[in-house]
Amino acid sequence: MTVNVGKKYIILKWFAAALLFVALILTGITWYFSVKLKPIVTAELKELVLKTTENLYQVDFSAVNVNVLTGISSLSDVTITPDTAVYRQLIALKHAPNNLYKIKLKKLAVRNFHPFRLWRDKKLNIDLLLFDNPSIEMTNRQFDYNDEKLPHPIKSPYDYIEKYLKELRIKTVDFKNASFKYIDNNTPDQPKIDYVDSLNITLKDWLIDRHSANDKSRLYLLKDVIINLNAYSYATSDSLYFVKFNRLDFAASSGKLDVKNFSLEPRESEHQFGSTLGYAKDRYNIQISSIGFTGINLPLYILKQELFAREMTLADGTLAVLNNNTLPKKVVNKIGSYPHQLLQKANAKLTIAKLNLDNIDISYSEFGQEGKGKGVIMFEETRGTITNVTNLEKVIAKDSLAVAALTSRVMGSGKLDVNFKFNLAAKDGAFSYAGVLEDMEGRAFNRITKPLGLVKVNSGHIDKLAFDVKANDEVAKGTVSFAYKDLSLAVLKRVKGEDRLVKQGLISFLANALVINSSNPSVDGKFVTATVDYKRVPTASFFNFIWKTLFQGVKYSVGFTPAKEKKIKEQIAKFGKIKADRQARQKRRAERLKMRK
């Protein structure tokens, strides 16, 4: 038994020695080839970058580590920089690209470069090329001669490598936790600069071979570009808002971009917002659970900084606008600031063929001038589509109308269907809107009429409010048909020194008795259709202009015509004179009684 154990020990010892010998031989071979490969890799890589970029870019690094057995290697202190002299030459030759890049990183790692396949087949296949924490700077300058270029190289990169390789393929290129700086050099003033941190970019299946340059399924020799950004937040330049979202995902192959939990959050409370500016300013609070794009054309954006999307969807969110009337008003001429006019003035080139709204709650609120009441009007569960959202002249030349078809619940009661048509080519801001509000309780409007208009709707039911209006920068003209029944109002006043409203009995009586038509059509079947002709106040916003135009039609429909308003003012003046005469008589009587005593 002892002999057998001894023999086994001797066999194990020789086996271990053989393994050690093989390991030493392989280590030596690895070291030898690594030493031999380092200068070759350095020289060939630098030459390859120069040739494939027409001497525009050069790559530098401080060290090369190569392990032939594992197929793992790395470059340290890597910089990829453009040659500005070559760039100027390419501009003169009208061959310069629109985008110029600078990349810096501490380490560039290569995983599984399959050295034996390289030696045997002259195919360099790399599983992973990892850029860890890179700093990327992209400068954009638009050149007209690049407008019609396709996302494929004019000359095949294979022409530059064919004497060295039959194929160069990288399965995955990862930019992990990248910081990205974008410089827009297309303005005559100072360049516009944007920053993004913690960006992840994955490039899929980058291939150079005899046929890849002509492969229409590839984008710049790639099968796909995937972009991910998590927990993004930044403060707007005016220091009024934070822009945030939880996650952004984009895939070039599908043209889909998804943003989760987007928000535009005011930095100040409702009462404090605008106080630092010293004047009233609309306060926006936007929360959107999901923003999705389909059909994004990435090559078009890279080449021209032009965003095209076949469809965009905003789903499950709120848009709240508030104005604080306790602050002074800033007088600003708002002519030329309709939504479609602002779109045409935007610096970014944009085309969204179809914009969908799905379950968006929209509200507009105001604090009264004394700050003692907050009125709000709400459009809940808003859904619909807006087509042809664009500021590109070539698109507008084919179709100049952006059309919005929307439906909503007003104050949780009535159903509103409205259609807007915006003339994108009109110099005078021409647009039109038509719609119908049906089956709504009038008392639902008390949330806005009581605090802001000091009017309470005691009763009334809206059967149908139909409108059809054409407008431009100066005037709105159209018709309003308002069918309702059992309308009764109370005119209120605020109790001095208290946050309390009370009814003004006389004025309320006069309004209901002399002015208001309690129903339309009336008991004798007569129906009043109002014609509106409302001149815009230059300082009024788009929504204020729409509201005032419709309000004119509603006033005329219920009886608040200029003639009746004049009549009620005369009646109030008459009652005022009667009251004053009565008080004067009482005073004289009291004085006579006093003299008799």
C-alpha positions, 0 to 999 in steps of 0.5 A: 500500500505504501508503494502504491501511494509513493508511485501516485505521488511521483506521478502527480509530481511529474504531472505538476512539473509538466504543467508548470513547464507548459505554463512557463513555455506559454508564458514565454511565448505570450511575452515574446509575441506581446513584446513583438506585437506592441510596436506592430499594434501601435504603428498599424493602429495609428496608420489605420486611423489616419488612413480611414479618416483621410488623415483627419484624426489621429490616435495617441496613447501612453501604453499598450498591453497585449495578451495573445492567449486570452485575447485581452488587450488595452490602451492607456491614456487614449486621445482621438483628436482632429487635425485642424489643418487637414480639416480646413483643407477638407472645407476648402475641398468641400469634403469636410464632415459636419461633425468634428469629434474629440475623445479622451479616456484613461483606458480603452479595453479590448476583449477577445480579439481572437489572435489565431483567427487574425493570423490564420484568416487575416480577420480581426474579430473583436467581441468588445471594445470598451471606452470606460468613462470617456469624455466626448466633444462634438462640434457641429457646423453645417455645410450645404454640400453635405445636405444630400449625403447618405449615411454610408461612406463614399469610399469603402473603408475596406480599400484602406485595410484590404492589404492588412485584413480581409475583415475588421469586425467589432461585435460591441463598442461600449461607451460607459458613463460618458460625458458628452459636450455638444458645441453648435457652431452654426450661429454668428454669435458665440457657439451654443454649448450643451453638456450631458453626463452619465451617458451610455452608448452601445454600438452594435456589429461594426463591420468593414469588409468587401460589402459592408459599405453598400449594406443599406441595413447598416448605419455608418457601418453599424447594425445599431446604435443604442443610447441610455441615460438614467436619472437626468436632471438639469436647471434651466438657464433662467433659474426658474425650472428643473428638467428631469426624467428617470430614464431615456432609451433610444435604438437607431435600428427601430427609430424608437426613443422612450422617456420615462417620468419626464418633469418640468418642475418650478423651483419656486412655490406658486406664490413665490414664483416670479417674485425674483423677476419682479413681475407676473409670469406664467408658471408651468408645471409639467409631469408626463409619465411616458414620452415616446417617439417612433420613426426617428431618422438618426442619420438626418439628425447627425448630418443636419441636426434635423429631428424627424419623427414619424410619431410622438406620443405623450401619455398619462400626465399633467400640464398646469399653468398658473399666473399670479396677479398679485405681482405687477404685469410686464407689458410685452407685445405678444404679436407673433407668438402664437404656437405655430409662429413660435415653432417657425422661429425655433432654432431647431429643425423639427418635423413630427408627422403625428403628435398624439396626446393620451390622457393629459390633464390640462389646467389654467389657474390665476390668483386674484389681484388681492391673492385671496382667491385662486380660480382654475379651469380644467380640461381633463383626460385630454386626447387627440392628435396634431399632424404636420408639426414642422418648421421646415420650408420644404415640408410646409411647401407641400402641406402648410396646415398643422391640424389638431383634433382634440377631445377633453372633459371640461371641469369633470363635467362637459365633453369638449371636441375642438379642431384647430387649423394652423397655417404654417406659411401665413405671415399674419399668424392665421389660424381657425378653431371650431368645436362643440361643448355638450352636456355640462352643468353651469355650476361647474364653472364656479371654480373659476367665475367666483374667485376671478369674476365674482359671479356665481352660477346658481343654476343652468345646464349647457346643452350645446356650445358650438363655435366656429372662428377664424383669426389672425394676429389682429382679429377673430371673427365667427359665430357662437351658438349657445344652447342652455336652460334655467340660467341664474346668476348671483353677482358677488362682492368681497367683504372688506378685510375678510376672505369672504364673498357675499351676494349683491342682491340688487345687481343680481336681481337686475342681471337676472331680470333685465339682462340674462335670457334664462334659456336659449332657445327661449320659451317662444322657441327663439334661438340666439346665435351670436356673431363675434368680431373681437379685436386682439389686445397686442399684449394678450396671449394666444389662450387669452385671445381665444377665451375672450373671443368665445366669452364675447359670443357667450355674453351676447348669447345670454343677453349681455349685449352692449345695449342691455349692458347700457340699460342695466347701468342706467337702471343701477344709476336710477336706483342709485339716485333714488337711494341718494334722494331718499337719504337726502330726505331722511337727513332733512327730516332729521334736521327739522326734528332737531330744530323743533326740539 
